[in-house]
Amino acid sequence: MNPHNLTLKQLRAFQAIADEGSFVAASKKLHLSQPALSQCVKQLEAELGGRLFDRTTRSVRLTSLGMSFLPYVRHLLAQLETVVTNMQELVSRRRGEVTIACLPSVASRLMPRVVAENERAFPGIRVNIRDANMRQVAEKVRSGEADLGIGSLYEEDPDVSSALLAEDEMQAVLPATSPLARHRRLAWDDLADAPFISLSHDNGVRDLLDAALRQHAIRVRTVAEVSNISTLTAMVEEGIGISVLPSLAMPRASHQVVRVRPLRPLVNRTIHLLWRTGIAISPAAEAVRISLQKVVAEDPELKHLPHVIWTEGPSWLKEASSL
């Protein structure tokens, strides 16, 4: 017997006849003519090499071969129905799982709203957030560890496609007691004389800062270097020094002991939605992308965050969904 010659039509016909005890009833159940039903059984018996039913003018009974075969057919068809249902739920975004690699500074402001919206619209989909620096975001997307990434592009990568999601402004963050806090805005030159708290090189913001300082020919007086933005903010709170962060990484506006001041000339950080080049995103990832688009377009707090420009139009939506 070649199992590849068996068909679902044959197996369903066999199970229906066994359940109904009648070719007539089975043909009605399957919406199949009796000759076609009989042909399915003959083909199946030919493949198995034996009779599955004993037929008389009044009844249809399973043979010993049919009785042995029936549990396997029931299990196989039940498993297939489960698989098909699962796939339909995945495609319709009723359930699934998606992993997103995201810059911590973006994750803390953006992703709680995205996850809340996704839970409302697609409650069967689990969202996993993986905090990562700029390089790690792209690496996790490239390797398939993450379905989507939200981060800044530090270099061109043919294996990672992107669409602009937002731009946020680099600003000075300083203790309320700092003399610089008296100014409404600062120049990059103002940073040179103040004690400076820097992020370490494993944080992508450091690359942006170094590039800006080189551009303006400024050397800061670094008194501490940290790898975590929350640690940096805590040091600013203690009055140890000042620093520069993107707008989305800034403390809340209601903070009592920290001040935020715009820097001029303007330096922006770009934030992109990332996905693997040439690989269609999963239905679960598509659901999160839809939730992300809705939040960016409609969330009032995000829309009014100072010094952050969101790409609300359909450009990145179309790019990410075009695979």
C-alpha positions as CSV (number, residue, x, y, z in Angstrom):
1,M,0.0,0.0,0.0
2,N,1.2,3.5,-0.8
3,P,-0.2,5.9,1.8
4,H,0.2,8.8,-0.6
5,N,-2.7,7.3,-2.7
6,L,-5.1,7.7,0.2
7,T,-7.3,10.8,0.1
8,L,-9.2,12.7,2.7
9,K,-12.4,12.1,0.7
10,Q,-11.9,8.4,1.0
11,L,-11.2,8.6,4.8
12,R,-14.2,10.9,5.4
13,A,-16.4,8.6,3.4
14,F,-15.3,5.5,5.4
15,Q,-15.9,7.3,8.7
16,A,-19.3,8.6,7.7
17,I,-20.5,5.1,6.6
18,A,-19.2,3.7,9.9
19,D,-21.0,6.3,11.9
20,E,-24.3,6.2,10.0
21,G,-24.4,2.5,9.3
22,S,-25.7,3.2,5.9
23,F,-24.5,4.3,2.5
24,V,-27.6,6.3,1.9
25,A,-27.3,8.2,5.2
26,A,-23.6,8.8,4.7
27,S,-24.1,10.1,1.1
28,K,-26.6,12.6,2.4
29,K,-24.3,13.7,5.3
30,L,-21.4,14.2,2.9
31,H,-23.5,15.6,0.1
32,L,-22.0,13.0,-2.2
33,S,-23.8,10.7,-4.6
34,Q,-24.0,7.0,-3.6
35,P,-22.0,5.8,-6.7
36,A,-19.2,8.3,-5.8
37,L,-19.3,7.2,-2.1
38,S,-19.1,3.5,-3.2
39,Q,-16.2,4.4,-5.5
40,C,-14.3,6.0,-2.5
41,V,-14.8,2.8,-0.4
42,K,-13.6,0.6,-3.3
43,Q,-10.5,2.6,-3.8
44,L,-9.7,2.6,-0.1
45,E,-10.3,-1.1,0.2
46,A,-8.0,-1.6,-2.8
47,E,-5.2,0.4,-1.1
48,L,-5.6,-1.5,2.2
49,G,-5.9,-4.9,0.5
50,G,-9.1,-6.0,2.3
51,R,-12.8,-5.3,2.8
52,L,-13.9,-2.7,5.3
53,F,-17.6,-3.4,5.3
54,D,-19.9,-6.4,5.1
55,R,-22.9,-5.2,3.1
56,T,-26.4,-6.8,3.0
57,T,-29.6,-5.5,1.6
58,R,-30.6,-4.3,5.1
59,S,-27.3,-3.3,6.9
60,V,-23.7,-2.3,6.6
61,R,-21.3,-3.6,9.2
62,L,-17.6,-3.1,9.8
63,T,-15.3,-6.0,9.1
64,S,-12.5,-6.8,11.5
65,L,-10.2,-4.8,9.3
66,G,-12.7,-1.9,9.3
67,M,-13.0,-2.0,13.1
68,S,-9.2,-1.9,13.4
69,F,-8.9,0.9,10.9
70,L,-11.6,3.2,12.3
71,P,-9.8,4.5,15.4
72,Y,-6.9,5.6,13.3
73,V,-9.1,7.4,10.9
74,R,-11.0,9.1,13.6
75,H,-7.7,10.3,15.2
76,L,-6.2,11.4,11.9
77,L,-9.3,13.4,10.9
78,A,-9.7,14.9,14.3
79,Q,-6.0,16.0,14.3
80,L,-6.4,17.5,10.8
81,E,-9.5,19.4,11.9
82,T,-7.5,20.8,14.9
83,V,-4.6,21.8,12.7
84,V,-6.8,23.5,10.1
85,T,-8.7,25.4,12.9
86,N,-5.4,26.5,14.5
87,M,-4.1,27.7,11.1
88,Q,-7.4,29.6,10.5
89,E,-7.1,31.2,13.9
90,L,-3.6,32.2,13.2
91,V,-4.4,33.7,9.8
92,S,-7.4,35.6,11.3
93,R,-5.2,36.8,14.1
94,R,-7.4,35.2,16.8
95,R,-4.3,33.7,18.5
96,G,-0.6,33.5,18.1
97,E,2.7,34.8,19.6
98,V,5.0,37.6,18.4
99,T,8.4,38.8,19.6
100,I,9.4,42.4,19.2
101,A,13.0,43.7,19.8
102,C,12.8,47.3,20.9
103,L,15.0,50.1,22.2
104,P,14.3,50.5,25.9
105,S,13.7,54.2,25.5
106,V,11.0,53.5,23.0
107,A,9.6,50.5,24.7
108,S,8.8,52.3,28.0
109,R,6.7,55.0,26.3
110,L,5.3,53.3,23.2
111,M,4.9,49.5,23.8
112,P,2.5,49.6,26.9
113,R,0.0,51.4,24.7
114,V,0.6,49.1,21.8
115,V,0.2,45.9,23.9
116,A,-3.0,47.3,25.5
117,E,-4.5,48.1,22.1
118,N,-3.4,44.7,20.8
119,E,-5.0,42.9,23.8
120,R,-8.3,44.8,23.1
121,A,-8.3,44.1,19.3
122,F,-6.6,40.7,19.2
123,P,-6.9,39.2,22.7
124,G,-5.6,35.7,21.7
125,I,-2.1,37.1,20.7
126,R,0.7,37.1,23.2
127,V,3.3,39.9,22.7
128,N,6.9,39.4,23.9
129,I,9.0,42.5,24.2
130,R,12.8,42.1,24.2
131,D,14.8,45.2,25.2
132,A,17.9,45.7,23.1
133,N,20.3,48.3,22.0
134,M,20.5,49.6,18.4
135,R,22.7,46.9,17.1
136,Q,20.9,44.1,19.0
137,V,17.5,45.1,17.6
138,A,18.7,44.6,14.0
139,E,20.6,41.4,14.9
140,K,17.5,39.9,16.6
141,V,15.4,40.7,13.5
142,R,18.0,39.4,11.1
143,S,18.4,36.1,13.0
144,G,14.7,35.5,13.3
145,E,14.8,35.8,17.1
146,A,12.4,38.7,16.8
147,D,9.5,39.0,14.3
148,L,9.7,42.8,14.3
149,G,12.1,45.4,15.6
150,I,11.7,49.0,16.7
151,G,15.0,50.8,16.7
152,S,17.4,53.1,15.0
153,L,19.4,51.9,12.0
154,Y,23.1,52.2,12.8
155,E,24.2,50.8,9.3
156,E,22.6,49.6,6.1
157,D,21.7,45.9,6.2
158,P,20.4,44.1,3.1
159,D,18.8,41.4,5.4
160,V,16.8,43.9,7.3
161,S,14.1,46.1,5.8
162,S,12.9,49.3,7.5
163,A,10.3,52.0,7.4
164,L,10.6,55.3,9.3
165,L,8.3,55.3,12.4
166,A,9.4,58.5,14.2
167,E,12.0,61.0,14.9
168,D,12.8,62.3,18.4
169,E,15.1,65.2,19.3
170,M,18.3,64.9,21.3
171,Q,18.0,67.2,24.4
172,A,19.9,68.1,27.5
173,V,18.9,66.6,30.8
174,L,20.2,68.3,33.9
175,P,19.6,68.8,37.6
176,A,17.2,71.6,38.5
177,T,20.0,73.1,40.6
178,S,22.4,73.4,37.6
179,P,23.1,77.0,36.4
180,L,22.2,75.8,32.9
181,A,18.6,75.1,34.0
182,R,18.0,78.9,34.0
183,H,18.2,78.9,30.2
184,R,15.2,78.0,28.1
185,R,17.4,76.3,25.5
186,L,21.1,75.4,25.3
187,A,23.7,75.3,22.6
188,W,26.0,72.3,22.3
189,D,28.9,74.5,23.3
190,D,27.2,74.9,26.8
191,L,27.9,71.2,27.5
192,A,31.7,71.6,27.4
193,D,32.1,73.2,30.9
194,A,29.6,71.1,32.9
195,P,30.3,67.7,34.5
196,F,28.9,65.2,32.0
197,I,27.4,61.7,32.6
198,S,27.8,59.6,29.5
199,L,26.2,56.3,28.3
200,S,28.7,53.5,27.5
201,H,29.4,52.4,24.0
202,D,27.1,49.4,24.2
203,N,24.1,51.8,24.1
204,G,23.4,53.2,20.7
205,V,22.6,56.6,22.0
206,R,26.3,57.0,22.7
207,D,27.1,56.8,19.0
208,L,24.6,59.5,18.2
209,L,26.0,61.7,21.0
210,D,29.6,61.2,19.9
211,A,28.7,62.0,16.3
212,A,27.0,65.3,17.4
213,L,29.9,66.3,19.6
214,R,32.4,65.6,16.8
215,Q,30.2,67.7,14.4
216,H,30.3,70.6,16.8
217,A,34.0,70.1,17.8
218,I,33.1,69.8,21.5
219,R,34.8,67.7,24.2
220,V,32.8,67.1,27.3
221,R,34.1,66.6,30.8
222,T,32.9,63.1,31.6
223,V,32.6,62.3,35.3
224,A,30.7,59.0,35.0
225,E,29.8,56.5,32.4
226,V,26.8,54.1,32.7
227,S,25.1,51.6,30.4
228,N,21.5,52.1,31.5
229,I,19.4,55.2,30.9
230,S,17.5,54.8,34.2
231,T,20.9,54.8,36.0
232,L,21.9,57.9,34.1
233,T,18.7,59.7,35.1
234,A,19.2,58.7,38.7
235,M,22.7,60.3,38.6
236,V,21.3,63.5,37.2
237,E,18.7,63.5,40.0
238,E,21.5,63.4,42.5
239,G,23.1,66.4,40.9
240,I,26.2,64.6,39.7
241,G,26.1,66.1,36.2
242,I,24.2,66.7,33.0
243,S,23.7,64.5,30.0
244,V,22.0,64.3,26.6
245,L,19.2,61.9,25.7
246,P,16.6,61.4,23.0
247,S,13.2,62.8,23.8
248,L,11.5,59.5,24.3
249,A,14.0,58.6,26.9
250,M,13.5,61.7,29.0
251,P,12.0,61.7,32.5
252,R,8.3,62.6,32.7
253,A,7.5,66.3,32.5
254,S,6.3,66.3,36.1
255,H,9.8,65.4,37.4
256,Q,10.7,67.7,40.4
257,V,14.5,67.6,40.4
258,V,15.4,67.2,36.7
259,R,15.0,69.7,33.9
260,V,15.0,69.1,30.1
261,R,16.3,71.7,27.7
262,P,16.3,71.7,23.9
263,L,19.7,71.7,22.2
264,R,20.5,73.8,19.2
265,P,21.5,73.1,16.4
266,L,18.9,70.4,16.2
267,V,20.0,66.7,16.2
268,N,17.4,64.1,15.7
269,R,17.3,60.3,16.3
270,T,15.3,58.3,13.7
271,I,13.3,55.3,14.8
272,H,12.3,52.6,12.4
273,L,10.1,49.6,12.2
274,L,12.3,46.6,11.1
275,W,11.5,43.3,9.6
276,R,13.5,40.6,7.7
277,T,13.9,41.3,4.1
278,G,12.0,39.0,1.8
279,I,10.2,37.2,4.7
280,A,6.5,37.7,5.1
281,I,5.6,38.7,8.6
282,S,3.4,36.3,10.5
283,P,-0.3,37.0,11.1
284,A,0.5,37.6,14.8
285,A,3.1,40.1,13.9
286,E,0.7,41.7,11.4
287,A,-1.8,42.1,14.2
288,V,0.8,43.9,16.4
289,R,1.8,46.1,13.4
290,I,-1.9,47.1,13.0
291,S,-2.1,47.9,16.7
292,L,1.1,50.0,16.5
293,Q,-0.3,51.9,13.5
294,K,-3.5,52.7,15.4
295,V,-1.6,53.8,18.6
296,V,0.7,56.1,16.6
297,A,-2.2,57.6,14.7
298,E,-4.6,58.0,17.6
299,D,-3.1,58.0,21.1
300,P,-3.4,61.6,22.4
301,E,-0.4,61.5,24.7
302,L,1.9,60.2,22.1
303,K,0.7,62.7,19.5
304,H,1.5,65.6,21.9
305,L,4.8,64.4,23.2
306,P,7.1,67.4,22.8
307,H,10.0,67.1,20.4
308,V,8.8,63.8,18.9
309,I,7.5,63.5,15.3
310,W,5.5,60.4,14.5
311,T,5.0,59.1,10.9
312,E,1.3,58.8,11.0
313,G,0.6,58.3,7.3
314,P,0.3,55.0,5.5
315,S,3.9,55.0,4.2
316,W,5.4,52.6,6.8
317,L,2.1,50.7,7.1
318,K,2.2,49.9,3.4
319,E,5.9,49.1,3.3
320,A,5.7,46.6,6.2
321,S,2.6,44.9,4.8
322,S,3.8,44.6,1.3
323,L,5.5,41.2,1.7
